[in-house]
């Protein structure tokens, strides 16, 4: 069996795929809004603290938020358990 010969039980119709694509576009809009809000929070946090380039840190492997640090890594990463 080749890599692309898997038989899928669910194969969306053209109409269903059009709906899926529409929701993907809506998801991308919401994602852009979300990242914009996160960016504003980070800028506000940096301004109020006077600490350059503060950011919320996300674990790339698992996709979970793990703490707050700064891009230049001149400050310790404060993990979630230290922030709550």
TORSE-839542 format. One record per residue: x, y, z of N, C-alpha, C in turn. Coordinates in pm, whole numbers, plus 32768, in hexadecimal, padded with zeros to 4 digits. Layout:
XYZXYZXYZ/...
This chain:
80557F8B8000800080008000805A807C8000/803D80D87FA7808C81537FA0805A81B88006/80A9821C801B808D82828080800782CA8069/7FDF82E17FED7F66832C7FCD7EED82D47FAC/7EF582567FC87E8681FE7FA27E2781DF8016/7E2F822980827DD5821480F37D45822D80CA/7CED81D780F77C5E81E580DC7C1D822D8152/7BE582A281377BA282EF81A07B0E82CC81A2/7AD682C2821B7A4882A2822A79F1831A8208/7A248392822179D6840C82087A1984598197/79CF846E812D79FD84BF80BE7995852B80A8/79B585A680CE7952861280C2792586268031/78A5864980247871866D7FA178AA86F77F7E/789587227F0478C387A87EDD788388127F35/780188047F5177BC88647FA877F888658034/781387EF806A784E87E680F078DB882380F1/79288809808A79AF8840808179AA88D88076/7948890C802E7937899E8025791B89D980AF/78C8899580FE78A989C28186792889BC81DC/7972894F81D279EE8940821E7A4F89B181FB/7A5C89D1817C7AB68A3C81517A888AC38186/7A058AD9818879CF8B5681BC79F18B658250/79E18AF8829B7A008AFC832A7A968B0B8342/7AE98AD682EB7B798AE982F67B9A8B7E82E9/7B5A8BC082897B708C5082767B448C9D82F1/7AD18C77832D7AA28CBA83A57B038CA28419/7B378C2984227B9A8C0884897C158C60847A/7C468C7284007CBD8CC383E87CA68D55840F/7C2E8D8883F77C0D8E1184207C128E1B84B9/7BD58DBB84FE7BD58DBB85917C648DAB85C7/7CB38D5A85857D3E8D4785AE7D8C8DCB85A3/7D778E1385377DB88E9685257D8D8EF78593/7D0D8EF785B47CDA8F4D86207D1B8F2686A4/7D218EA486C07D5D8E73873B7DEE8E9F8747/7E3F8E8986DE7ECC8EAC86E37EDE8F4386EE/7E838F9086B47E88902186C37E72904A8755/7E12900987967DF6902688237E6C8FFE887B/7EA78F8C885E7F1B8F5F88AD7F8E8FC3889C/7FA48FF08822800D905488087FF790D48857/7F799100885E7F5A917988AB7F7491648940/7F4F90EE89737F6A90D089FE800190D28A1A/804E909689C180DF909189D3811C911D89D1/80F091708974812391FA896D80FF924789EB/808392378A1A8058927A8A9480A8924B8B0D/80C091C98B16810C91908B85819B91C68B83/81D891CD8B0E826092008B01826692958B27/820392E08AFA8201936F8B1781EF93898BAD/818F93428BEB817293578C7A81E5932B8CD3/822C92C08CAC829A928E8CFF831E92D08CDE/832B93078C6683AA933F8C3B840E92D48C10/83DD92588C02843491E98BD7842191D48B42/849091E28AF9848D91DA8A678462914E8A37/8418914B89CE83EE90D5898083B3906189D1/836190828A34831A901A8A7F82B78FD38A24/82A68F518A3C82448F0789ED82118E8F8A3B/819A8E628A1481638DE68A4781A88D7689FA/81D68D118A4182228CA58A0381C98C2B89F0/81CE8BF58978817D8B80895481DB8B0E8931/81BF8A998964820D8A22894581EB89F688B7/824E89F68860823689D287D4820D894087C2/824188E988168224885B8806819488388829/8164886D889A80DE884988C9807788B788B5/80A4892E88908049899C8873800989DC88EC/804489C68962800B89FF89DC805B8A788A09/80178AD58A4980588B4C8A7F80A08B238AFF/81208B498B09816E8B1B8B7C819E8B8B8BD8/819B8C088BAB81C78C728C0381E18CF58BBC/82338D488BFE82568DCC8BCA82ED8DDD8BD1/83248E0B8B6483B38E268B5D83C98E988AFC/84478EAC8AD5845F8F128A6F84B28ED989FE/849C8F11898884D88EDE890D85718EDB8917/85AB8F438951863D8F4C895986788EF089C5/86218EB08A1086488E528A7A86A78E8F8AE1/868C8F0C8B0086D98F4F8B6886938F448BEF/861E8F048BEF85D08EF18C6985AD8E5D8C73/85A58E2C8CEB857A8DA38D0684ED8D8C8CCD/84D38D158C9C844D8CEE8C7283FC8CD08CF0/83918D1C8D0383388D018D7482CB8CA28D43/82C88C2D8D80826C8BC68D5481E38BD88D94/81838B988D5780F68BA48D7F80E48B968E15/81218B338E52810D8B1C8EE181408B908F37/81A18BDD8F0281D58C508F4B817D8CCC8F37/81288CC88ED380D78D3C8EB080498D348EE8/80238CC18F187F988CB08F4A7F908CB68FE0/
